[in-house]
Amino acid sequence: MYIISPNLKAFAYVLIAAGILGISYGFYTAPKSLEQVEKSLRRTHTLTEEETREVMANMTLESVMAKKKHAEHVFHGGRNRPWTAFFIGAFFFLMISVTVLVFYAIQWAAQAGWSIVLFRVMESITAYILPGSILLFLFLLASAFHLNHMYAWMSPEAANDPIIQAKTWWLNTPGWLIRSFVYLFVYNIFRWMLCKNSLELDKTSDIKIYKKNFNLSIIFIVLFGILELFMSFDWLMSLDPHWYSQLYSFYVFSSMLVSGITVVALLTIYLKSEEELPMVNNSHIHDLAKYMFGFSIFWTYFWFDQFMLQWYANLPEEAAYFHPRLLGSYQIPFIGMVIMNFVFPILILMNSNYKRLPWFVVSAGIIILIGHYIDIFQLISPATVGDVWTIGVPEIGSFLFFLGVFLSVVLNALTKVSLEANGNPFMEESERYHY
């Protein structure tokens, strides 16, 4: 049974404390009023008295309204900034756990033998689903009660927008909250049932329990495929209610699946370094690295399809989504995350021998996780923060907070169970796995 080292436990708590301070700082420094923003903008454009008089003399009503609109844009972006940072961290770490649960269910449904020695690793990562769901749902409640302005379709001004009004049959606050609760409930209930049965199988070795998890896994995979489609629309794509893409949910899923598998690989390698998981060999690490490589290509396929089809068509309502990302202020994170999520995995994980080297897999995994965190950042921030985005204390604080909570929950889950799934009928095959 795994025992958390005091230093690692303290490290997780330090991350949480530092994250709370960073998040608090973000909310404390967010602009309090439109007048405050206007004064700040005037300070950044200091003019002499003569220049000020000349500007005032030549100022038209249109220019005054434009300045007012810009100030409002900066104000709402500044107010949304700490909420955006919180949402990105909450969504990213929750979906890592959820996609690991999907990967875990696939192993049961496929009756895979190679991965049984990794089951406790996957189950411990999915333990974050419950606290992650609570944190994310608190954010969703705050949005529904207008404590932030993340979702434009929730604002009173949306009543004057015919495009948003045409979507109110789906984009309405009660329905949105109910659907969100259903998504989270399904993830949690299936996690509980699958892991409960897995532990019961260790005690009894009853083949009926194995068959029960086989059936539950198939049901969950089908349900997840349906729910993830709507979840991506509700939580992410509705941030830009004028834009839509049929590939969006698959794109989000592929991004989070490769992140989840990468976390499984990193945690497995860490436990091996602590002399745990003695039955895990280089072939298991190699297979995890193959999945990291393969699903990086899978993500690139959806990224290119979604981007190329809409950018090449050059329809205003579609190209408007990619303009700030490819040509606007988000160009660096947009291009940077493509390089980190596609080019680096290709170069690092192409060679089969490198996939067996733990330090090489760890290096690739860290790059992949950073790249996909930036991917989620550029999916959300342009619609909520706009051009006033930056990477500062709120963004770093939010990342540290959720990383600390994630580490604390996952490592604590490892201490409560045996790391070997001895009751599984394919355990011997998994222990002898080699090629």
N, C-alpha and C positions, 0 to 999 in steps of 0.2 A: 504494500500500500504506500502511495506517494506521501511524502511529508514536505510541506512548503518550508523552504529555508527562511529564517527570520529576516535576512537581508532582502530577499525577494518580496516578502510580505510587506516590509517597511517601504520598499520601493513603490509598490502598488498604492499604498496609502499616501505617500508623498505626491504621486501623480494625481490622485484624487484631490488632495488639498490644494495643490498648485492649480489644478483645473478649475476648482471652485473659485479661487481668487481671480483667475483670468476671466471666467464667465461673469463674475460680479463686477469686475472692472469694466467689462464691455457694456453691461447695462447701465452702470453708473456714468460712464462717459458718453453714452448715446445722447444726441441732441434732444433737448427738452421742449423746444419751441421753434417755429418757423423763423421768428425774429432772431433767435440765436444763430441760426444758419445764415441768414442774410447778413448779419454783422460779421460773421466769420468770412463769408465770401468777399465782403467789402475789404476786410483786412488783408486778404490774399491778393487783392488787386489795388494796392495803394496808388492814388493819383495825387498830383500836385493840385493846388487850389485852382490854377488856371485850367488844367486839364479837366477837373471836375465840372467847372462852369461850362466848358465847351461841350462835354458829354451831356450835361443836363439840357443845354440849349438844343442839341441835335436829337435828343431822345424822342422817339415816337411812341405812340400807344402800343404798337406791335412789339417794339423792343422792350418796353416796360413789362408787357405780358410774358414775353419770352424769358426775361430775367426772373420774373415771379415763378414761372413754371419750372425753371431750372432749380431755383431755390427749393421748391416743393419736392422736386425729384431727389435732391441731395438730402433733404430732411427725412423723407420716407426711407431712402436707402440707409441713412445713418441709424434710424430707429430700428430697421429690420436687421442690421448687421449682427448684433449679438444673437438674435433669434435664428438667423441663418446659420451662424456658426454652430449653434446648439443642434439644429435640425440635421445638418450634415453629419455631425458626429453620431447622433442618435440613430439616424437611418443607416449609416455605413456599418456600424458595429452590430446592430440588430440583424441586418441582412446577411452579414457574415455568418452568424449563428443559424439563421433560417436556411441559407443555401447549404451549409454543412449538414443540416437535418435532411435536406433533399438528397444530397450525395450519400448520406447514411442510409436513407430509405431505398435508394437505387441499389445499394449493395445487398440489402435484404431481398428486394424484388428480383434481382438478377441471380440470387443465390451464389454470389461471388465468394470464392474461397480465399483469395489473396489478402483481403482487407480485414479479416476478423481480428487480427492482432491490433488493429488500429481502432476498433470499435469504442473502447473506453476513451480514447482521445477525442473522437467525434462526439460522443455523448457528453463529455465535459464541456466542449465548446458550445453545444446546444443548450447547456444550463443557463447561458446568458439570455435566452429568449424571454424568460419571464421578467427579470428586471429591465431588460432592454425594451420590452413591450410597454411596461409601466412608464418609463421615461419618455418614450415616443408619444404615448397616448396623452401624457400631460401636455406635451407641446401641441398636439392636435386640438385638445380642449382649449388651450390658450388661444389658438387661432380661431376656433369656432366662436369664442366669446369676445373676439375683437381686441385681444390684448396685444396683437401685432397686426401688420398689414401685409402678410406674406401672400395671401391668395386674393388676387384682384377681383375674382368673381364673387367674393364675400362682401366687397365694399358697397356702400350705397350708390356710388357712381355707376356700378354695373347695371343698374336699372335703365340707364340711357344707352347701353351698348347692345345693339340688336344681335350680334354674334353670341355674346354671353347669354342673352335672354333666350336664345334658341336652344341653349344647352341646360336650362334650369331644371328640366325633367331629370337630369342626372346630377348636375352641379348645384345641389342645394345642401345647406348645412346639416339638417337632420339626417338625410340619406347618406351624406358623406361620413358623418360620425358613426352611424350604425354599420355601414360597410367596413369602416376602419376597425371597429370593435370585432366584427366577424373575422376579418383577416387575422388579427392578433389572437383571437380565441382559438381558431383552427390550428395555428402554428403551435400554440401552447398545449392544447389538448392532445394533439398527435405526438408531440415530443414526450409528454408525460406517459402516454400509453406505450409507445415504442421502447422507451428506456426502462419503464417498469417491467415490461415483459422480458426485455433482455437480461435484466438482473435476476428475474424469477427463473429464467432458463438456466442460469448458472447454478442455482440451488437444486433444481429438479431434473435438468436435462430432458425435460418432457418435449417430445417432438411436436405435440399439439401447440405448445407455446411458440415454437419456431414457425409453424404454419400460420398461427395467428398474426405474428409480426410480418410474415410474407404478405398476407392479405391486407393488413393495415397499411403497409408500405405502398402497395399498388394504389389503394384508395387515396392516400395522401399525395402521391405523385400527380394523380389526375386532378385532385382538388387544387393543389398548388398551381398547376398549369393554368387553371381557370382563374383562381384568385389573384395570382401575380399579374395577370393581364390587366385586371381592373385596379389592383393596388398601385401599379406604376402610373396609370392614368390619374388616379385620385390624388396621390401624394406628390407626384413629381410633374407630370405633364400638365396638370391643371394650373400650375404656376404660370404657364404661358397659355391661357385659355383660347387665344386666337390661332394657335398653331397645333397641329396634330401629326402624328406619324404612326402608321400601322406596325412599324418595326420597333417602336419605342420600348415596349415591355420586354421584348427579347433582348434588346440591347442592354437594358438595365440588369436583367437576369444574368446575362453572360458576364457582365462586369463584376457582379457580386459573387457568382459561382467560382470564378477563377480566384477571387480574393479569399473565399472560404476554403478552397482546397489548399491554397498557399498557407493559410493559418494552420491547417491540419499538418502540413509538412513541417512548418517551423516548430510547432509544439512537439511533434514526434521527435525531431532532431534534438530539441532541448532535453526531452525526457531520456533519450539515449545517452546524451552527455552526462546525465545524472545517474547513469547505470540502471535506469528503469527500462521496461520493454525489452527484455533480453532476446525475445524471439523475433524482433524486428531486424531485418537485415538490409543490405544494400539494394536488394531487388525491390523491397517495399518502398524505399526512398526513391529508387529509380522510377517506379510506377507513379508515385505522387508527382515527381518532377515532369513525367510525361503528360499527366493531366494538366499541370500548370502550363506547359508548353502548348498542348492541344487546345485548351480553352482560351489561351491568349490569342491564338489564331481564330478561334470561334468568335471571340469578341471583336476582333479586327474585321471579320466578315460583316457583322451587323453594323459596325461603325461605318465602314466604307459604303455599304448599301444605302443606309439611311442618309448619309451625307451626300454621296454622289448623285443619287436620284433627285433629291430636292434642290441641291445647288445647281445642277445642270439644267433642270427645268426652269429655274429662275423665276418662279412664281413669287410675287411680293409677299404673300402670307406665309410662304415656306422659307424663302431665302432670308427673311427678316430674323428668323431664329438663329441662323448660322452667321449672319453678318457680324454681330458683336464678338462672336467666338473666333471666327477666322480672320476678320479684318479689323475688328474693333479692339477695345481695351483688354479683352480676354484672349488675345491671340497667343500670348506666351504660354499660359496654362493649357490652352486647347492643343497647341502643337506639341508642347512638352509632354502632355499625358499620352499622346499618340506614340511618341518616341519611347516613353517608358513602358507602355503597355504592349507595344508591338515590336519595335526595333530591338530593344534590349533582350526580351525573352527569346527572340529569334537568334540573336548573336550568342547569348549565354547558354541556352538550353538545347540548341540544335544538336550538339555532339552528345552521343549516347553515354560516353564515358564520364562526361562532366555531371550527368544526372545522378551518378552514384557518389559524388563527392559532397558530403554534408555542407561544408563551408561554401561551396559553389551554389548549392541550392538555396542556402540562407541568403547569400548575396542577391541572387535573382529574386527571391521572395520579398525581400525588403524593397527592392526597386518596384516590383509589381504592386505591392500594397500602397506605396506612396503614390504611384501612378494612378491607381484606381480611386484613391481618396481624392486626388485632384480631379479625376473624372466626375465624381459625384459633386464636387465643388463647382465645376463649370456647368453642370446640369442645373444647379439650383440658383447660384448667385446672380447670374445676369437678369433673372426675372424678379429677384427680391431686393438686391443691393444696387444693381445697375453699374454705372461707370465709376461709382465711388468706392469700389471694392479695394481691399488691401489684405495682406497677410500680416496680422498683428496679434496683440495680446488676446482678444476674444477668440480668434480662430485657433491659435495655439493652445489656449486654455481649454477650449472645448475638446480638442483632440486629446489632450492629456487627461482630462476628466474621464472621458469615455474609455480611453485605453486603460486607465487605472481600475475602473469598475470592471471592465472586461477581464483583465488579468486576475483581479481578486476573485471574481465569481468562478472563472474557469479553473484556476488552480485549486480553489477550495473544493470544487466538485470532484477533482481528481483524488483528494484525500479521503473521500467517503466510500470509495469502492475499490475492489481489486482491479488492477490494470489488465488482467487476463480474462477474456470471455471463455472460460473453460467449458461451459455448458453447451456451446454452439457445436453442432455436429461437424462443421467444417474447420474447426480449430486446428486439428492436426495438419490438414492441408495448408493452412495459412502459416503454421510454424515451419513447415518444410519448403515453403515457397522459394523457388530459386530458378533462374534461367540464365 
